[in-house]
Amino acid sequence: MENLFSIKDRVIIVTGSAQGIGLTYARGLAGQGAKLALCDRQADKLAAAQAEVAAAGAEVMAAPVDVTSPEQVQGFVAQTVARFGRIDALVNNAGVLLRRTPEEMTADEWDFIQDVNVRGTFLFAQAVGREMIKRREGAIVNIASIASRQALSLRLGYCTSKAAVEHFTRTLAYEWGRYNIRVNAIAPGYIKSDMNADLRANPAVYDKMVSEVPLGRFGEADDLLGTMVFLCSPAAAYVSGQTIYVDGGKTTQ
């Protein structure tokens, strides 16, 4: 059973890994013995993240990348293969959120959300998938959200993008199953992060959000790690096209 869930020495790319939940994924995967390739737009924070993960004993490389740029994405994938010889898994974590009413959102804001959350997910999956196809093996984990399934106020652009990520996951799993590439998604619920720090700081809003969760609390970023390790490991060898909701039961309502 220990080997079944092992990701030791697996080469894993984590996008958007300079801070927040992405950095938590990086720490958690490194703690299980994975070799990591980290990228983010924020070069300074990324360097600090790389140093932290390396100090914990993991083999890690990092480079600034704009996930909406095909050239930068392809260049980073090539660097990863040159460094480690292969890519075993991709964690498509990079994402953005803007809260706007539908009538106030500008076209540029809409495009920004879709570009990072959907275009970026596609570009990295495509570039990594080309390498995985050569080896006829690999795991891709996209990051969806409870917003993939539930309407959330002031998040029209975000909800739309995450619904797209969920169906992208299903469709890509269908397309690439013949290459033994598994494509799944994790859909976090209310997880403590910088994106919702302002909401949690308002007691009335915080209490209302917690009341919507059957387990009765906000999730911690570490609550996502078990599912992430599972999807990157041999234990998930026959799991593909699935979105696993890690939300404390929020979407049961």
ChimeraX commands (.cxc) that place a marker at each C-alpha (Angstrom):
marker #1 position 0.00,0.00,0.00 radius 0.5
marker #1 position 2.87,2.38,0.73 radius 0.5
marker #1 position 4.22,2.02,-2.82 radius 0.5
marker #1 position 0.73,2.32,-4.26 radius 0.5
marker #1 position 0.52,5.95,-3.15 radius 0.5
marker #1 position 4.20,6.74,-3.68 radius 0.5
marker #1 position 5.26,9.71,-5.82 radius 0.5
marker #1 position 8.91,9.45,-4.85 radius 0.5
marker #1 position 11.18,10.71,-7.66 radius 0.5
marker #1 position 8.24,11.61,-9.88 radius 0.5
marker #1 position 8.85,14.82,-11.84 radius 0.5
marker #1 position 5.95,17.21,-11.30 radius 0.5
marker #1 position 5.34,20.71,-12.67 radius 0.5
marker #1 position 3.30,23.02,-10.45 radius 0.5
marker #1 position 2.11,26.28,-12.01 radius 0.5
marker #1 position 1.25,29.33,-9.93 radius 0.5
marker #1 position 3.45,27.97,-7.16 radius 0.5
marker #1 position 5.07,31.11,-5.74 radius 0.5
marker #1 position 2.57,31.46,-2.90 radius 0.5
marker #1 position -0.75,30.37,-1.46 radius 0.5
marker #1 position -2.29,27.04,-2.34 radius 0.5
marker #1 position 0.17,26.48,-5.19 radius 0.5
marker #1 position 3.07,26.70,-2.78 radius 0.5
marker #1 position 1.24,24.32,-0.45 radius 0.5
marker #1 position 0.98,21.81,-3.31 radius 0.5
marker #1 position 4.71,22.22,-3.96 radius 0.5
marker #1 position 5.60,21.68,-0.30 radius 0.5
marker #1 position 3.32,18.67,0.01 radius 0.5
marker #1 position 4.51,16.95,-3.17 radius 0.5
marker #1 position 8.14,17.63,-2.26 radius 0.5
marker #1 position 7.52,16.17,1.17 radius 0.5
marker #1 position 6.52,12.92,-0.53 radius 0.5
marker #1 position 9.77,12.78,-2.49 radius 0.5
marker #1 position 8.73,14.31,-5.81 radius 0.5
marker #1 position 11.11,16.32,-7.99 radius 0.5
marker #1 position 9.56,19.67,-8.76 radius 0.5
marker #1 position 9.53,22.27,-11.51 radius 0.5
marker #1 position 7.89,25.45,-10.22 radius 0.5
marker #1 position 6.69,28.44,-12.21 radius 0.5
marker #1 position 4.84,31.68,-11.56 radius 0.5
marker #1 position 4.70,35.23,-12.90 radius 0.5
marker #1 position 6.04,36.63,-9.61 radius 0.5
marker #1 position 9.80,36.14,-9.90 radius 0.5
marker #1 position 10.76,37.32,-6.41 radius 0.5
marker #1 position 8.20,35.20,-4.59 radius 0.5
marker #1 position 9.02,32.26,-6.85 radius 0.5
marker #1 position 12.70,32.44,-5.90 radius 0.5
marker #1 position 11.74,32.38,-2.21 radius 0.5
marker #1 position 9.44,29.40,-2.81 radius 0.5
marker #1 position 12.18,27.52,-4.63 radius 0.5
marker #1 position 14.62,28.18,-1.79 radius 0.5
marker #1 position 12.09,26.99,0.79 radius 0.5
marker #1 position 11.33,23.76,-1.05 radius 0.5
marker #1 position 15.00,23.10,-1.75 radius 0.5
marker #1 position 15.89,23.71,1.90 radius 0.5
marker #1 position 13.48,20.92,2.83 radius 0.5
marker #1 position 15.60,18.53,0.77 radius 0.5
marker #1 position 13.69,18.39,-2.51 radius 0.5
marker #1 position 15.24,18.55,-5.95 radius 0.5
marker #1 position 13.63,21.61,-7.52 radius 0.5
marker #1 position 13.98,24.03,-10.42 radius 0.5
marker #1 position 11.99,27.21,-11.01 radius 0.5
marker #1 position 11.52,29.92,-13.63 radius 0.5
marker #1 position 9.14,32.86,-14.13 radius 0.5
marker #1 position 6.41,32.01,-16.65 radius 0.5
marker #1 position 3.31,33.77,-17.95 radius 0.5
marker #1 position 0.91,30.86,-18.46 radius 0.5
marker #1 position -0.92,32.75,-21.21 radius 0.5
marker #1 position 2.22,32.84,-23.40 radius 0.5
marker #1 position 2.68,29.76,-25.63 radius 0.5
marker #1 position 6.38,30.54,-26.08 radius 0.5
marker #1 position 7.06,30.85,-22.34 radius 0.5
marker #1 position 5.05,27.73,-21.52 radius 0.5
marker #1 position 6.78,25.65,-24.18 radius 0.5
marker #1 position 10.16,27.00,-23.11 radius 0.5
marker #1 position 9.58,26.04,-19.48 radius 0.5
marker #1 position 8.43,22.54,-20.42 radius 0.5
marker #1 position 11.57,22.12,-22.51 radius 0.5
marker #1 position 13.71,23.30,-19.58 radius 0.5
marker #1 position 12.02,20.79,-17.29 radius 0.5
marker #1 position 12.67,17.90,-19.69 radius 0.5
marker #1 position 16.27,19.03,-20.14 radius 0.5
marker #1 position 16.77,19.09,-16.36 radius 0.5
marker #1 position 14.92,15.94,-15.31 radius 0.5
marker #1 position 14.60,13.91,-18.52 radius 0.5
marker #1 position 10.82,13.59,-18.36 radius 0.5
marker #1 position 7.58,14.94,-16.84 radius 0.5
marker #1 position 5.41,12.53,-14.85 radius 0.5
marker #1 position 2.68,14.91,-13.71 radius 0.5
marker #1 position 1.39,18.45,-14.21 radius 0.5
marker #1 position -0.50,20.44,-11.59 radius 0.5
marker #1 position -2.34,23.20,-13.49 radius 0.5
marker #1 position -2.80,25.50,-10.50 radius 0.5
marker #1 position -2.30,29.05,-11.83 radius 0.5
marker #1 position -5.53,31.03,-11.59 radius 0.5
marker #1 position -7.02,34.45,-10.90 radius 0.5
marker #1 position -10.24,35.79,-9.40 radius 0.5
marker #1 position -11.86,39.20,-9.83 radius 0.5
marker #1 position -15.12,40.03,-8.03 radius 0.5
marker #1 position -17.35,42.20,-10.20 radius 0.5
marker #1 position -21.04,42.54,-10.92 radius 0.5
marker #1 position -21.85,41.35,-14.44 radius 0.5
marker #1 position -22.86,44.86,-15.48 radius 0.5
marker #1 position -19.62,46.40,-14.19 radius 0.5
marker #1 position -17.11,43.87,-15.52 radius 0.5
marker #1 position -15.09,45.14,-18.44 radius 0.5
marker #1 position -14.23,43.09,-21.50 radius 0.5
marker #1 position -10.56,43.26,-20.54 radius 0.5
marker #1 position -11.29,41.90,-17.06 radius 0.5
marker #1 position -13.35,39.08,-18.55 radius 0.5
marker #1 position -10.56,38.23,-20.96 radius 0.5
marker #1 position -7.94,38.32,-18.19 radius 0.5
marker #1 position -9.82,35.71,-16.14 radius 0.5
marker #1 position -10.45,33.42,-19.11 radius 0.5
marker #1 position -6.88,33.83,-20.38 radius 0.5
marker #1 position -5.23,32.75,-17.13 radius 0.5
marker #1 position -7.75,30.17,-15.94 radius 0.5
marker #1 position -8.69,28.54,-19.25 radius 0.5
marker #1 position -6.06,29.45,-21.86 radius 0.5
marker #1 position -3.25,28.89,-19.36 radius 0.5
marker #1 position -4.63,25.50,-18.38 radius 0.5
marker #1 position -4.88,24.50,-22.04 radius 0.5
marker #1 position -1.41,25.73,-22.99 radius 0.5
marker #1 position 0.35,23.90,-20.18 radius 0.5
marker #1 position -1.66,20.72,-20.68 radius 0.5
marker #1 position -0.90,20.80,-24.39 radius 0.5
marker #1 position 2.84,21.40,-23.99 radius 0.5
marker #1 position 3.25,18.80,-21.23 radius 0.5
marker #1 position 0.92,16.38,-23.00 radius 0.5
marker #1 position 3.13,16.37,-26.08 radius 0.5
marker #1 position 5.97,15.10,-23.90 radius 0.5
marker #1 position 3.75,12.56,-22.14 radius 0.5
marker #1 position 2.47,11.21,-25.45 radius 0.5
marker #1 position 6.04,10.29,-26.39 radius 0.5
marker #1 position 6.30,8.13,-23.26 radius 0.5
marker #1 position 2.63,7.05,-23.34 radius 0.5
marker #1 position 2.27,7.86,-19.68 radius 0.5
marker #1 position 1.41,10.79,-17.43 radius 0.5
marker #1 position -1.01,12.47,-15.05 radius 0.5
marker #1 position -2.50,15.94,-15.37 radius 0.5
marker #1 position -4.33,17.54,-12.45 radius 0.5
marker #1 position -6.29,20.68,-13.26 radius 0.5
marker #1 position -7.70,22.96,-10.58 radius 0.5
marker #1 position -11.43,23.52,-10.88 radius 0.5
marker #1 position -13.60,24.90,-8.05 radius 0.5
marker #1 position -17.00,24.61,-6.43 radius 0.5
marker #1 position -17.63,27.52,-8.81 radius 0.5
marker #1 position -17.53,24.94,-11.61 radius 0.5
marker #1 position -20.90,23.71,-10.40 radius 0.5
marker #1 position -22.43,26.41,-8.21 radius 0.5
marker #1 position -23.22,30.03,-9.02 radius 0.5
marker #1 position -21.38,32.45,-6.73 radius 0.5
marker #1 position -22.14,36.14,-6.39 radius 0.5
marker #1 position -19.80,38.62,-8.12 radius 0.5
marker #1 position -17.92,35.77,-9.83 radius 0.5
marker #1 position -19.49,35.39,-13.25 radius 0.5
marker #1 position -16.14,35.38,-15.02 radius 0.5
marker #1 position -14.55,33.05,-12.48 radius 0.5
marker #1 position -17.48,30.59,-12.39 radius 0.5
marker #1 position -17.54,30.45,-16.18 radius 0.5
marker #1 position -13.79,29.80,-16.36 radius 0.5
marker #1 position -13.88,27.03,-13.77 radius 0.5
marker #1 position -16.84,25.33,-15.44 radius 0.5
marker #1 position -14.74,25.37,-18.60 radius 0.5
marker #1 position -11.81,23.78,-16.72 radius 0.5
marker #1 position -14.03,20.95,-15.49 radius 0.5
marker #1 position -15.34,20.10,-18.96 radius 0.5
marker #1 position -11.87,20.59,-20.44 radius 0.5
marker #1 position -10.71,17.93,-17.98 radius 0.5
marker #1 position -13.36,15.43,-19.09 radius 0.5
marker #1 position -12.77,16.05,-22.78 radius 0.5
marker #1 position -8.98,15.88,-22.60 radius 0.5
marker #1 position -9.21,12.64,-20.61 radius 0.5
marker #1 position -11.35,11.24,-23.44 radius 0.5
marker #1 position -8.86,12.41,-26.09 radius 0.5
marker #1 position -5.68,11.25,-24.39 radius 0.5
marker #1 position -6.75,8.07,-22.67 radius 0.5
marker #1 position -5.32,6.11,-25.60 radius 0.5
marker #1 position -1.88,7.42,-24.63 radius 0.5
marker #1 position -2.29,6.31,-21.00 radius 0.5
marker #1 position -2.47,9.94,-19.89 radius 0.5
marker #1 position -4.84,10.46,-16.98 radius 0.5
marker #1 position -6.52,13.88,-16.72 radius 0.5
marker #1 position -8.42,14.78,-13.57 radius 0.5
marker #1 position -9.32,17.87,-11.58 radius 0.5
marker #1 position -9.57,18.93,-7.97 radius 0.5
marker #1 position -12.39,21.33,-7.09 radius 0.5
marker #1 position -11.63,23.07,-3.80 radius 0.5
marker #1 position -14.39,24.55,-1.70 radius 0.5
marker #1 position -13.95,27.32,0.84 radius 0.5
marker #1 position -10.21,27.04,1.43 radius 0.5
marker #1 position -8.36,29.71,3.42 radius 0.5
marker #1 position -6.29,31.72,0.93 radius 0.5
marker #1 position -5.32,35.25,-0.03 radius 0.5
marker #1 position -8.24,35.26,-2.48 radius 0.5
marker #1 position -10.81,35.15,0.33 radius 0.5
marker #1 position -8.91,36.86,3.16 radius 0.5
marker #1 position -11.15,39.94,2.94 radius 0.5
marker #1 position -14.30,37.81,3.17 radius 0.5
marker #1 position -12.99,35.89,6.18 radius 0.5
marker #1 position -12.15,39.19,7.88 radius 0.5
marker #1 position -15.85,40.12,7.90 radius 0.5
marker #1 position -17.45,38.12,10.77 radius 0.5
marker #1 position -20.95,38.15,9.27 radius 0.5
marker #1 position -19.75,36.99,5.86 radius 0.5
marker #1 position -17.41,34.41,7.39 radius 0.5
marker #1 position -20.13,32.93,9.60 radius 0.5
marker #1 position -22.53,32.70,6.65 radius 0.5
marker #1 position -19.94,30.91,4.51 radius 0.5
marker #1 position -19.09,28.45,7.27 radius 0.5
marker #1 position -22.81,27.75,7.78 radius 0.5
marker #1 position -22.96,26.54,4.15 radius 0.5
marker #1 position -20.36,23.83,4.78 radius 0.5
marker #1 position -21.64,20.58,6.35 radius 0.5
marker #1 position -18.29,19.96,8.04 radius 0.5
marker #1 position -18.67,23.35,9.68 radius 0.5
marker #1 position -15.36,25.01,8.85 radius 0.5
marker #1 position -13.20,26.58,6.18 radius 0.5
marker #1 position -10.72,24.17,4.69 radius 0.5
marker #1 position -6.98,24.55,5.10 radius 0.5
marker #1 position -4.74,24.32,2.04 radius 0.5
marker #1 position -3.26,21.13,3.49 radius 0.5
marker #1 position -6.71,19.52,3.21 radius 0.5
marker #1 position -6.13,19.34,-0.55 radius 0.5
marker #1 position -2.85,17.44,-0.40 radius 0.5
marker #1 position -4.18,13.92,0.06 radius 0.5
marker #1 position -6.28,14.17,-3.09 radius 0.5
marker #1 position -3.39,15.73,-5.00 radius 0.5
marker #1 position -0.94,13.00,-4.04 radius 0.5
marker #1 position -3.53,10.34,-4.87 radius 0.5
marker #1 position -4.15,11.69,-8.37 radius 0.5
marker #1 position -0.41,11.89,-9.10 radius 0.5
marker #1 position 0.27,8.38,-7.78 radius 0.5
marker #1 position -0.15,4.80,-9.07 radius 0.5
marker #1 position -3.18,4.49,-6.78 radius 0.5
marker #1 position -5.15,6.52,-9.34 radius 0.5
marker #1 position -4.02,4.42,-12.31 radius 0.5
marker #1 position -7.63,3.83,-13.46 radius 0.5
marker #1 position -9.02,7.25,-12.52 radius 0.5
marker #1 position -9.44,9.70,-15.38 radius 0.5
marker #1 position -11.86,12.40,-16.46 radius 0.5
marker #1 position -12.99,12.99,-12.89 radius 0.5
marker #1 position -13.40,16.13,-10.80 radius 0.5
marker #1 position -12.99,15.47,-7.10 radius 0.5
marker #1 position -14.73,18.06,-4.92 radius 0.5
marker #1 position -12.74,18.75,-1.76 radius 0.5
marker #1 position -15.24,21.09,-0.19 radius 0.5
marker #1 position -16.37,19.80,3.20 radius 0.5
marker #1 position -19.68,18.81,1.61 radius 0.5
marker #1 position -20.52,22.29,0.29 radius 0.5
marker #1 position -21.79,21.01,-3.07 radius 0.5
marker #1 position -24.18,18.55,-1.42 radius 0.5
marker #1 position -26.62,21.42,-1.01 radius 0.5
marker link #1:1,2 radius 0.2
marker link #1:2,3 radius 0.2
marker link #1:3,4 radius 0.2
marker link #1:4,5 radius 0.2
marker link #1:5,6 radius 0.2
marker link #1:6,7 radius 0.2
marker link #1:7,8 radius 0.2
marker link #1:8,9 radius 0.2
marker link #1:9,10 radius 0.2
marker link #1:10,11 radius 0.2
marker link #1:11,12 radius 0.2
marker link #1:12,13 radius 0.2
marker link #1:13,14 radius 0.2
marker link #1:14,15 radius 0.2
marker link #1:15,16 radius 0.2
marker link #1:16,17 radius 0.2
marker link #1:17,18 radius 0.2
marker link #1:18,19 radius 0.2
marker link #1:19,20 radius 0.2
marker link #1:20,21 radius 0.2
marker link #1:21,22 radius 0.2
marker link #1:22,23 radius 0.2
marker link #1:23,24 radius 0.2
marker link #1:24,25 radius 0.2
marker link #1:25,26 radius 0.2
marker link #1:26,27 radius 0.2
marker link #1:27,28 radius 0.2
marker link #1:28,29 radius 0.2
marker link #1:29,30 radius 0.2
marker link #1:30,31 radius 0.2
marker link #1:31,32 radius 0.2
marker link #1:32,33 radius 0.2
marker link #1:33,34 radius 0.2
marker link #1:34,35 radius 0.2
marker link #1:35,36 radius 0.2
marker link #1:36,37 radius 0.2
marker link #1:37,38 radius 0.2
marker link #1:38,39 radius 0.2
marker link #1:39,40 radius 0.2
marker link #1:40,41 radius 0.2
marker link #1:41,42 radius 0.2
marker link #1:42,43 radius 0.2
marker link #1:43,44 radius 0.2
marker link #1:44,45 radius 0.2
marker link #1:45,46 radius 0.2
marker link #1:46,47 radius 0.2
marker link #1:47,48 radius 0.2
marker link #1:48,49 radius 0.2
marker link #1:49,50 radius 0.2
marker link #1:50,51 radius 0.2
marker link #1:51,52 radius 0.2
marker link #1:52,53 radius 0.2
marker link #1:53,54 radius 0.2
marker link #1:54,55 radius 0.2
marker link #1:55,56 radius 0.2
marker link #1:56,57 radius 0.2
marker link #1:57,58 radius 0.2
marker link #1:58,59 radius 0.2
marker link #1:59,60 radius 0.2
marker link #1:60,61 radius 0.2
marker link #1:61,62 radius 0.2
marker link #1:62,63 radius 0.2
marker link #1:63,64 radius 0.2
marker link #1:64,65 radius 0.2
marker link #1:65,66 radius 0.2
marker link #1:66,67 radius 0.2
marker link #1:67,68 radius 0.2
marker link #1:68,69 radius 0.2
marker link #1:69,70 radius 0.2
marker link #1:70,71 radius 0.2
marker link #1:71,72 radius 0.2
marker link #1:72,73 radius 0.2
marker link #1:73,74 radius 0.2
marker link #1:74,75 radius 0.2
marker link #1:75,76 radius 0.2
marker link #1:76,77 radius 0.2
marker link #1:77,78 radius 0.2
marker link #1:78,79 radius 0.2
marker link #1:79,80 radius 0.2
marker link #1:80,81 radius 0.2
marker link #1:81,82 radius 0.2
marker link #1:82,83 radius 0.2
marker link #1:83,84 radius 0.2
marker link #1:84,85 radius 0.2
marker link #1:85,86 radius 0.2
marker link #1:86,87 radius 0.2
marker link #1:87,88 radius 0.2
marker link #1:88,89 radius 0.2
marker link #1:89,90 radius 0.2
marker link #1:90,91 radius 0.2
marker link #1:91,92 radius 0.2
marker link #1:92,93 radius 0.2
marker link #1:93,94 radius 0.2
marker link #1:94,95 radius 0.2
marker link #1:95,96 radius 0.2
marker link #1:96,97 radius 0.2
marker link #1:97,98 radius 0.2
marker link #1:98,99 radius 0.2
marker link #1:99,100 radius 0.2
marker link #1:100,101 radius 0.2
marker link #1:101,102 radius 0.2
marker link #1:102,103 radius 0.2
marker link #1:103,104 radius 0.2
marker link #1:104,105 radius 0.2
marker link #1:105,106 radius 0.2
marker link #1:106,107 radius 0.2
marker link #1:107,108 radius 0.2
marker link #1:108,109 radius 0.2
marker link #1:109,110 radius 0.2
marker link #1:110,111 radius 0.2
marker link #1:111,112 radius 0.2
marker link #1:112,113 radius 0.2
marker link #1:113,114 radius 0.2
marker link #1:114,115 radius 0.2
marker link #1:115,116 radius 0.2
marker link #1:116,117 radius 0.2
marker link #1:117,118 radius 0.2
marker link #1:118,119 radius 0.2
marker link #1:119,120 radius 0.2
marker link #1:120,121 radius 0.2
marker link #1:121,122 radius 0.2
marker link #1:122,123 radius 0.2
marker link #1:123,124 radius 0.2
marker link #1:124,125 radius 0.2
marker link #1:125,126 radius 0.2
marker link #1:126,127 radius 0.2
marker link #1:127,128 radius 0.2
marker link #1:128,129 radius 0.2
marker link #1:129,130 radius 0.2
marker link #1:130,131 radius 0.2
marker link #1:131,132 radius 0.2
marker link #1:132,133 radius 0.2
marker link #1:133,134 radius 0.2
marker link #1:134,135 radius 0.2
marker link #1:135,136 radius 0.2
marker link #1:136,137 radius 0.2
marker link #1:137,138 radius 0.2
marker link #1:138,139 radius 0.2
marker link #1:139,140 radius 0.2
marker link #1:140,141 radius 0.2
marker link #1:141,142 radius 0.2
marker link #1:142,143 radius 0.2
marker link #1:143,144 radius 0.2
marker link #1:144,145 radius 0.2
marker link #1:145,146 radius 0.2
marker link #1:146,147 radius 0.2
marker link #1:147,148 radius 0.2
marker link #1:148,149 radius 0.2
marker link #1:149,150 radius 0.2
marker link #1:150,151 radius 0.2
marker link #1:151,152 radius 0.2
marker link #1:152,153 radius 0.2
marker link #1:153,154 radius 0.2
marker link #1:154,155 radius 0.2
marker link #1:155,156 radius 0.2
marker link #1:156,157 radius 0.2
marker link #1:157,158 radius 0.2
marker link #1:158,159 radius 0.2
marker link #1:159,160 radius 0.2
marker link #1:160,161 radius 0.2
marker link #1:161,162 radius 0.2
marker link #1:162,163 radius 0.2
marker link #1:163,164 radius 0.2
marker link #1:164,165 radius 0.2
marker link #1:165,166 radius 0.2
marker link #1:166,167 radius 0.2
marker link #1:167,168 radius 0.2
marker link #1:168,169 radius 0.2
marker link #1:169,170 radius 0.2
marker link #1:170,171 radius 0.2
marker link #1:171,172 radius 0.2
marker link #1:172,173 radius 0.2
marker link #1:173,174 radius 0.2
marker link #1:174,175 radius 0.2
marker link #1:175,176 radius 0.2
marker link #1:176,177 radius 0.2
marker link #1:177,178 radius 0.2
marker link #1:178,179 radius 0.2
marker link #1:179,180 radius 0.2
marker link #1:180,181 radius 0.2
marker link #1:181,182 radius 0.2
marker link #1:182,183 radius 0.2
marker link #1:183,184 radius 0.2
marker link #1:184,185 radius 0.2
marker link #1:185,186 radius 0.2
marker link #1:186,187 radius 0.2
marker link #1:187,188 radius 0.2
marker link #1:188,189 radius 0.2
marker link #1:189,190 radius 0.2
marker link #1:190,191 radius 0.2
marker link #1:191,192 radius 0.2
marker link #1:192,193 radius 0.2
marker link #1:193,194 radius 0.2
marker link #1:194,195 radius 0.2
marker link #1:195,196 radius 0.2
marker link #1:196,197 radius 0.2
marker link #1:197,198 radius 0.2
marker link #1:198,199 radius 0.2
marker link #1:199,200 radius 0.2
marker link #1:200,201 radius 0.2
marker link #1:201,202 radius 0.2
marker link #1:202,203 radius 0.2
marker link #1:203,204 radius 0.2
marker link #1:204,205 radius 0.2
marker link #1:205,206 radius 0.2
marker link #1:206,207 radius 0.2
marker link #1:207,208 radius 0.2
marker link #1:208,209 radius 0.2
marker link #1:209,210 radius 0.2
marker link #1:210,211 radius 0.2
marker link #1:211,212 radius 0.2
marker link #1:212,213 radius 0.2
marker link #1:213,214 radius 0.2
marker link #1:214,215 radius 0.2
marker link #1:215,216 radius 0.2
marker link #1:216,217 radius 0.2
marker link #1:217,218 radius 0.2
marker link #1:218,219 radius 0.2
marker link #1:219,220 radius 0.2
marker link #1:220,221 radius 0.2
marker link #1:221,222 radius 0.2
marker link #1:222,223 radius 0.2
marker link #1:223,224 radius 0.2
marker link #1:224,225 radius 0.2
marker link #1:225,226 radius 0.2
marker link #1:226,227 radius 0.2
marker link #1:227,228 radius 0.2
marker link #1:228,229 radius 0.2
marker link #1:229,230 radius 0.2
marker link #1:230,231 radius 0.2
marker link #1:231,232 radius 0.2
marker link #1:232,233 radius 0.2
marker link #1:233,234 radius 0.2
marker link #1:234,235 radius 0.2
marker link #1:235,236 radius 0.2
marker link #1:236,237 radius 0.2
marker link #1:237,238 radius 0.2
marker link #1:238,239 radius 0.2
marker link #1:239,240 radius 0.2
marker link #1:240,241 radius 0.2
marker link #1:241,242 radius 0.2
marker link #1:242,243 radius 0.2
marker link #1:243,244 radius 0.2
marker link #1:244,245 radius 0.2
marker link #1:245,246 radius 0.2
marker link #1:246,247 radius 0.2
marker link #1:247,248 radius 0.2
marker link #1:248,249 radius 0.2
marker link #1:249,250 radius 0.2
marker link #1:250,251 radius 0.2
marker link #1:251,252 radius 0.2
marker link #1:252,253 radius 0.2
view
